[in-house]
Amino acid sequence: MSEKRGQTISQGKTMTADQQRIQELEARLRKVEREKDILKKASSLLMSEFLNTCRE
């Protein structure tokens, strides 16, 4: 068995349609969480720049 991103995958075993769908949804969730983190950091940076501009 090999491990891929915290998941154990058996060699030579075919995934069911449900297993494939779960894997696709987990990948999509990871992508959305990365995008959310990027947006959170960007909005924080923009807010700090805005506050610095207002103080001047």
PyMOL commands that set and color helices and strands:
alter all, ss='L'
color gray80, all
select helices_A, chain A and resi 17-55
alter helices_A, ss='H'
color red, helices_A
select strands_A, chain A and resi 2-4+7-9
alter strands_A, ss='S'
color yellow, strands_A
deselect
rebuild
show_as cartoon
